[in-house]
Amino acid sequence: MELFRIKRDIPFMSYGRLTTAISLVTFILAVFFLATRGLNFSVEFTGGTVLEVQYQQSANLDQVREKVDALKLGESTVQNLGTSRDVMIRLPNKPGTSTAQLSDKVMGQLKAADPTVQLRKVDFVGPSVGEELVTHGLTAVILVCVGIMLYLAIRFEWRFAVAAIIANMHDVVIILGCFAFFRWEFSLTVLAGILAVLGYSVNESVVVFDRIRENFRKPGMRGHAVAEVIDNAITSTMSRTIITHFSTEMMVVSMLVFGGPALHGFAMALTIGIVFGIYSSVLVASPIALWLGVKREHMIKPVKQKEEAVV
């Protein structure tokens, strides 16, 4: 589907040095913030207390969050659990305070506002569980990256695989850098958002790489330089890119604005990832593939000439 067609090819590859330099600077800044400020891990990773409470009527999450924050127990998370009457409250570990004492303080504060509230369940998440989640999360990201590289290497060529994985890791590190700089809470939902961004970004790379391969095989493109072939491929997919990413970004921004605190981290990771995913797939992956020396011969297998039988 095309809402518009760009008649002249945009010389993206002529700006390759500039766009890659911008990406390198943002990547270095993201790594710097990760090293100096670190991630603000949520209770799932650091350990803490999880309370499940139930109201007679639909719970006012803003009021519950205000009552919990008034206790100054640290950064807490308040969200619905299943129904509008059930609420889950996550609290970080507090030295010198037991799980029972934390739950008593919270329930005392909540009952002062609504005596009908009931405590359904109290769980303690130990630090060892948090370390296990961090390990599993990193393993998931690494496995996804390895799978992407193998898929692209088999479907296209190893130069495209290397270019795509560099671009995808660029997106992941920038998302993590933003969360480190602004000290946003890094939770399991954010990790899920990062994994979704990896899949989303590689899909855009595959679309561009597919068109590059098609261009290499077109008879009319045989006399063109590799950079011109790539420019034509990117330009021809611009309409699809704008339509797809604009519609997706509208949905994600709506989730960010109206989804509430429970979806804020997930939506924020997707918002940042989609924007940089477009940039990296078009203006990072393709220049890197060009610099790695991708050629027409890598996309088209040479035709073996049959030897004529000697009579």
MOVENRA-V839444 format. One record per backbone hydrogen bond with DSSP energy under -1.0 kcal/mol. NH is the residue of the N-H (numbers start at 0). CO is the residue of the C=O. E is the energy in kcal/mol with one decimal. If there is no record, write none. Layout:
NH,CO,E
NH,CO,E
This chain:
11,9,-2.6
14,11,-1.5
15,12,-1.3
18,14,-2.7
19,15,-2.3
20,16,-2.0
21,17,-2.3
22,18,-2.1
23,19,-2.5
24,20,-2.3
25,21,-2.4
26,22,-2.4
27,23,-2.5
28,24,-2.4
29,25,-2.3
30,26,-2.4
31,27,-2.4
32,28,-2.5
33,29,-2.2
34,30,-2.3
35,31,-2.4
36,32,-2.5
37,32,-1.5
40,38,-1.3
41,185,-2.2
45,41,-2.3
46,42,-2.5
47,124,-2.1
48,90,-2.5
49,122,-3.0
50,88,-3.1
51,120,-2.7
52,86,-2.7
53,117,-2.6
54,84,-2.2
58,83,-2.6
60,58,-1.0
63,59,-2.5
64,60,-2.9
65,61,-2.0
66,62,-2.3
67,63,-2.3
68,64,-2.5
69,65,-1.4
70,67,-1.3
71,68,-1.4
76,89,-1.9
78,87,-2.0
80,85,-2.2
82,80,-1.8
86,52,-2.9
87,78,-3.3
88,50,-3.0
89,76,-2.7
90,48,-3.2
96,93,-2.0
101,97,-2.1
102,98,-2.5
103,99,-2.2
104,100,-2.2
105,101,-2.4
106,102,-2.7
107,103,-2.2
108,104,-1.9
109,105,-2.4
110,106,-2.8
111,107,-1.2
113,109,-2.4
116,113,-1.6
117,53,-2.5
119,51,-3.0
120,51,-1.6
122,49,-2.8
124,47,-3.7
129,125,-1.4
130,126,-2.4
131,127,-1.9
132,128,-2.1
133,129,-2.2
134,130,-2.3
135,131,-2.6
136,132,-2.6
137,133,-2.5
138,134,-2.3
139,135,-2.3
140,136,-2.1
141,137,-2.5
142,138,-2.6
143,139,-2.2
144,140,-2.3
145,141,-2.6
146,142,-2.5
147,143,-2.3
148,144,-2.3
149,145,-2.4
150,146,-2.4
151,147,-2.6
152,148,-2.5
153,149,-2.2
154,150,-2.6
155,151,-2.9
160,156,-1.7
161,157,-2.4
162,158,-2.2
163,159,-2.6
164,160,-2.2
165,161,-2.0
166,162,-2.1
167,163,-2.7
168,164,-2.5
169,165,-1.8
170,166,-1.6
171,167,-2.1
172,168,-2.6
173,169,-1.8
174,170,-2.2
175,171,-2.4
176,172,-2.5
177,173,-2.3
178,174,-2.1
179,175,-2.2
180,176,-2.7
181,177,-2.4
183,178,-1.1
185,39,-3.1
190,186,-1.9
191,187,-2.2
192,188,-1.9
193,189,-2.2
194,190,-2.1
195,191,-1.9
196,192,-2.2
197,193,-2.0
198,194,-1.7
199,195,-2.5
200,196,-3.1
201,197,-2.2
202,198,-1.6
203,199,-1.5
204,200,-2.0
205,201,-2.4
206,202,-1.9
207,203,-2.0
208,204,-3.0
209,205,-2.6
210,206,-1.7
211,207,-2.1
212,208,-2.4
213,209,-2.3
214,210,-2.4
215,211,-2.1
216,212,-1.2
220,217,-1.3
221,218,-1.2
223,220,-1.3
228,224,-2.1
229,225,-2.3
230,226,-2.4
231,227,-2.3
232,228,-1.9
233,229,-2.5
234,230,-2.5
235,231,-2.2
237,234,-1.2
240,236,-2.5
241,237,-2.7
242,238,-2.2
243,239,-2.6
244,240,-2.5
245,241,-2.1
246,242,-2.0
247,243,-2.1
248,244,-2.7
249,245,-2.0
250,246,-1.6
251,247,-2.3
252,248,-2.8
253,249,-2.0
254,250,-2.0
255,251,-2.2
256,252,-2.6
257,253,-2.9
258,254,-1.7
266,262,-2.8
267,263,-2.5
268,264,-2.3
269,265,-1.9
270,266,-2.6
271,267,-2.4
272,268,-2.4
273,269,-2.8
274,270,-1.6
275,271,-2.3
276,272,-2.1
277,273,-2.0
278,274,-1.6
279,275,-3.0
280,276,-2.2
281,277,-1.8
282,278,-2.8
283,279,-1.4
284,279,-3.3
287,283,-1.9
288,284,-2.4
289,285,-2.2
290,286,-2.5
291,287,-1.9
292,289,-1.3
293,288,-1.7
298,295,-1.2
299,295,-1.8
